Amino acid sequence: MSKAQGSFDKLTTHRLQEMKASGEKIAMLTAYDYSMARILDVSGVDVILVGDSASNVMAGNETTLPITLDHMIWHATSVVKAVKRALVVVDVPFGSYQGNSSEALRSSIRIMKESGAHAVKMEGGIEIKESVTRVLSAGIPVMGHLGLTPQSIYKFGTYTVRAKEDAEAQKLKDDAKMLEDIGCFGVVVEKIPASLAKEVAESLSIPVIGIGAGPEVDGQVLVVHDMLGITQDFKPRFLRQYADLNKIISEATTDYIKDVRSKNFPNEKESY
């Protein structure tokens, strides 16, 4: 049994800070339901992100934009019930915090009170400074998210790598430092050059978690459906698929249908 699997000390934002300081990498995955969250937690994952990617992988939407605050709270509540060790972070969905710090606070309070989550995550830099500051002032831990920010996909118009040009790279570095200065406990950087991600991680005292940002950050995050091969039509360069559950589930379903139709299931031992 690994150290992570054998230890059930509750993960906190302070513990993540210690992990960064000691060079211990942070493992983060998404989950949206009780059963998956329980498996990930027992396996020893450090952070579970209840991501607005539920809009894509759970609801079949093209983007993360349609998911609502009520939806996110429902998913987060299911995840929190399963978790004994991991830190549970919940995305504040599009339209629930941008441009209105009072609404950002109300949304974050609802997430924390109704789901029992441990922290929230918001996308953006200086543009959402007021909202982040307001939420932090209420004692709610906030994780930032920079680089490719899926809630702004219509602004970018593409899912290509961000911050390749000097001006955008400098803004990302400035935004990351700002998020640290106002009190965020960590920041996700998505789909940016590995060299830039390394520079950001080395310049901050808070953990920097990468997705498509190379190996020289403080931890990694993936969407669990992508990592397990449930999703079949999304295979970006940064994704390592650790299983092919699509194939396994499909084959099991085919076998079940075959056995039902041939009257092989249930057999005598499976009957009362």
Buried (B, 14 or more C-beta within 10 A) or exposed (E): EEEBEEEEEEBBBEBBBEBBEEEBBBBBBBBBBBEBBBEBBBBBBBBBBBBBBBBBBBEEBEBBBBBBBEBBBBBBBBBBEBBEBBBBBBBBBBBBBBEBBEBBBBBBBBBBEBBBBBBBBBBBBEEBBBBBBBBBEEEBBBBBBBBBBBBBBEEEEEEEBBBEEEEBBEBBBEBBBBBBEBBBBBBBBBBBBBEBBBBBBEEBEBBBBBBBBBEBBBBBBBBBBBBBBBBEEEEEEBBEBEEEBBEEEEEEEEEEEEEEEEEEEEEEEEEE
